[in-house]
Amino acid sequence: MDTSALLKSVPTGLWIGGEERQGKSTFDVLDPSSDEPLISVADATAEDAVAALDAACAVQAEWAATAPRKRGEILRSVFETITDRADDIAALMTLEMGKVVAESKGEVTYGAEFFRWFAEEAVRIGGRYTPSPAGTGRIIVTKQPVGPCYAITPWNFPLAMGTRKMGPAFAAGCTMIVKPAQETPLTMLYLAKLMDEAGLPKGVLSVLPTSDPGAVTSALIDDGRLRKLTFTGSTGVGKALVKQSSDKLLRTSMELGGNAPFIVFDDADVDAAVDGAMLAKMRNGGEACTAANRFHVANSVRAEFTEKLVKRMSEVKLGNGLDESSTLGPLINQKQLDKVTELVSDAVSRGATVEVGGVAPDGPGNFYPATVLADVPTDARILKEEVFGPVAPITGFDTEEEGIAAANDTEYGLAAYVYTQSLDRALRVAEAIESGMVGVNRGVISDAAAPFGGIKESGFGREGGTEGIEEYLDTKYIALTK
């Protein structure tokens, strides 16, 4: 593929009101496989943020009044446009984020699905009409769009983390400003261009790449016209945003960090569990909030599971994501590489053993190999902190109660995975685990038709499913006299 031609097709300015605008300055987008600049993009300021909100507010009433069927047809057109350009979008994601092309293509399929799903949900926004219990009138309950929204998206899924927010927002009749991660703005800028081609009215979407997210975010949150903030990212930043938005009492939804346990019971199909572990751990190179972060394996099958997982992980080929023979690309940047290295070193210093991997190759690039750690002690940081990399720490347990307790020993509660051949145990454990999502005998659980979100310090609110559109709707009660 001619990547230079692809990069030239991407808007490099700010996308405000459906048009590309130049900024006062630019910043470089780096290739994680080499740390070399790919291209420079416009750097949004607080002034640009206000201009984007001006554009959103100018068309908010008209977009909200657009027939639900029409909004759905536009979203369906966007889905088809993304599908038609899948190869280009996938290559662009690999260039700026590093994941292997096969992973990027999977994200395109997943990310596009949110537009198809919410195209169908746009016409199913309901309400109710009932007589009052006292017989004195009528109760009408209706749903209306919350208004202009601000979405902050992370670097690990440059397409899907945006489409998961835009799909329901646009279906509900809301306008939206998106601030993509500084590391990966290109996919979102390209998507904005494609959505314009697909017929999205100008002003409904603006995209603001920036190297100063604090200034852009403050300008929007402090403006009384903004009605909702939706964020995907770290728990620390999410907490700060909730505090910041409290003065304006913004509607917020927070999809935050995770520390997903992967529990293998003594009656599990070990081969199936290893297959699931490879999916749950290595999807997106481990850089996913739903990635299995710690493996709690029944001691009676732990040796077998470890041996088979080590074999599979040793077959992972590390390399440039654009090389189709590679099955694991680089981490996003040096900071993330240092974090993974630090957590592995801490575990080893406390007694864990490296079964495969464990040493980053010499540069250039931010590469780290598929790694398995055995006999990880309970005080290792890697069991408490989100590693966000291709490292699988394994620890053991004896009883079902111990397995559940180990899984719940975290302040997070986003995703969890359970392997057992007992239906009773599967349901019992799934209900006992403190998590917003539980996969039973499967290593990938994300689905546009299902509600995605966590509990505890993994945040609140849901994206996807029939529940997802509710995050962008206000409930209005109308009282009628009989």
Number of C-alpha atoms within 10 A of each C-alpha: 9 7 14 10 9 13 18 10 12 20 22 23 23 25 28 26 23 22 17 18 15 16 18 11 13 18 16 16 21 22 23 28 26 17 16 13 13 17 18 15 24 23 23 27 23 18 12 20 24 15 15 27 27 17 23 29 22 15 19 22 16 13 25 20 13 12 14 22 16 14 26 24 21 22 30 22 21 25 25 17 17 23 17 11 13 19 16 20 25 24 26 24 30 28 26 24 31 34 32 28 26 19 20 26 20 14 22 25 16 18 25 25 25 28 30 21 22 30 28 18 21 25 16 15 16 10 13 10 12 10 15 15 9 7 9 12 14 17 18 16 15 16 17 19 25 23 24 27 29 24 22 20 28 21 20 25 22 28 29 22 24 24 22 23 29 24 29 30 26 28 32 32 27 28 29 29 28 24 25 26 22 22 22 28 26 29 27 30 26 22 22 24 19 18 22 18 13 19 14 22 17 16 25 27 28 28 29 29 30 26 18 13 20 11 15 21 22 15 18 23 23 13 13 12 16 22 21 23 23 23 24 22 22 19 18 11 14 23 15 10 19 19 11 16 20 12 11 15 14 18 19 22 22 25 27 26 27 33 30 29 30 31 31 28 28 20 14 19 16 21 13 14 25 22 16 23 28 20 18 26 28 24 22 27 27 25 22 21 23 27 33 33 30 28 27 23 24 23 17 14 17 23 14 14 21 23 14 17 23 22 13 15 21 16 10 15 14 19 22 24 26 21 12 11 14 17 20 28 29 27 28 26 20 15 11 17 20 13 15 23 18 15 19 25 18 16 24 19 11 15 14 21 18 20 17 18 18 21 15 15 13 9 10 11 23 24 26 27 25 27 22 25 25 24 17 23 18 14 11 20 18 24 25 16 17 24 30 26 28 27 29 28 26 23 23 24 21 14 13 15 12 14 22 20 15 21 25 19 14 18 15 25 28 28 29 30 30 28 27 21 15 12 10 10 16 19 12 11 20 19 11 14 22 24 25 20 23 24 19 22 21 17 28 18 17 15 15 22 16 16 18 23 24 25 20 16 21 25 26 18 18 22 27 25 19 18 15 25 24 22 22 27 21 14 12 12 13 10 14 12 10 10
